[in-house]
Amino acid sequence: MASLKAIRKRIASVKSTQKITRAMKMVAGARLNRAQQRITELRPYALKHQEVLSEVVTRTQQAVEAGDSSAEKVHPDDLLHPLLVRREERRVMLVVLTSDRGLCGAFNANINKTAEREYKERTARGQDVKVMVIGRKGRDYLQRRNIELSYLQGVWEKLGLDSARRVGESILRPFLDDEVDAIYLVYNEFKSAMTQRVAVEQLLPVPPVADSDGHDAGEFSFEPSRAALLEHLAPLYVEISLLRALYESMASELGARMTAMDSATKNATEMIDKLTLEYNKARQAAITKELMEIIGGSEAIKE
């Protein structure tokens, strides 16, 4: 059995750790409220924007294929913004969003494993895969597995639309220069403080909308024109989609950290209780031993 001094030091150490984990839980919870509000407000707008853009792209392609005179009977890609042109996926880019810090449970591990699996599967299919990582945890994980990547730092320090634009500028150039045929985002989608889902979503080219309403392509009229709409909607779609993914990832990280620190605080409480019980047993044993020595010495004097 450990000495009383060692047990006391262990209890003090665990209590100190418990204070840290409790404080980290409170900070993460306070920041989560703001992050959750941001993503709740942005998500409907981002999804609707993607739906509108997908609708314009799909209707344009359908009009051209149907020989619509307004489309001047040209190839669909000629009417599309360069960011939306679809090509065979021989070269793809994975944009992986992780955090700069740990102590957030399986948040980073889930993203990293998904990104590694996606990389290996696409490479096995013969695709040339480029990886861009945001967050030190993802960079360190993938570098240890000898995966060549580019790293974009400083994004999480001041998260906002400017950060999304900066990321967008970094990933759009390879697509516009025909260096990659598609771009996918790998990030954690926020569900609740205790639940996050790893998502692999296609960013470019924009996925087509499912035409389940049975309407024909000539139902809509576009003002000022399809090309003008796409010129405005396509770059904005990239910025909004990236901002949404960044906000989702930040909210997921805070939720995971709050949950992890809550579990750590509870575990510390249980450990303190066990150590306290062990300390009391050791103290009682020490007292009993001292009493036995006193009684033994007294009996020896009487003899």
C-alpha positions, 0 to 999 in steps of 0.5 A: 500500500502506498504511503499516506504522503504519496496518496495525499500528493496524488489526491492534490494532483487529481484535484488540480487536474479536475479544476482545469478540466472543469474550467475547460468545459465551462469555456468550451460551453460558453463558446459553443453557444455562440458557435451553435448560434452562428451555424444555426443562422448560416446553415439554412442560407448556405443550403438554400444558396446551393439549392438555387445554384444547383437549380440554375445549373441543372436547368441550363444543362436541360435547356441546352440539351433540349435545344432551347433557342435562348441557349443558342444551341451551344454546349452546356459547359459553355454557358457555365461558370468555370467553377462549375464545369464537370470533368472526369474525376482523374485528379481530385483535392481533399480539403481536410478540416481539423483543429489546432488543439487536442483534448476534444475526444475523438474529434480529430481522430475521426476526421483523420481516419476518414481522410486517410481512408478516402485518400487510399481508396481514391489512390487505389482507383487510379486517381491523383489525390492532392490533400490540403489540411487546415489544422495542426492535428490533421497535418501531423497525422497525415505527415506521419503516414507519409501523405504529401499535403499542403498546409494552411495555417492561421484559419482558426485564429480569427474565423469569419468570412475573410478566413473562408475567402482566404481558403477559397483563394487557395483551393480555387486556383488549382481547379481553375487552372485545370490541375484538379477535376473535383474538390471535396471537403472532409469535416465534422458536421455539427449535430449536437454537443454530444454528436458530430458526423464526419462528412465528405462533401463535394464542393466543386463542381456543384452537385446537380439538384435532384429534379423530382418535381416533374417540371420541365426545363422551360418553366423558369425565366432567368433575369438578367441571364443564366450566365450573369446569375452563374457569374454571381452565384458560383464564387459566392457559393464557394465562400458560403460553403467553406464558411459553413464547413468551418463553422460546423467544424468549430462548433463540433470541436467545441461540443466534443471538447465540452463533452470530453472535459465533462467526462474527464471531470467526472472521472477525476471525481471518481478517482478522488473518491477512490483515493480518499477511501484508500487514504482513509484505509491507509491512515486507519491501518497506520493508527492501528499499527501505532496502537498495537505497538503502544500496547505491545510496549506496555505489555513488555514493561509490565513483564 
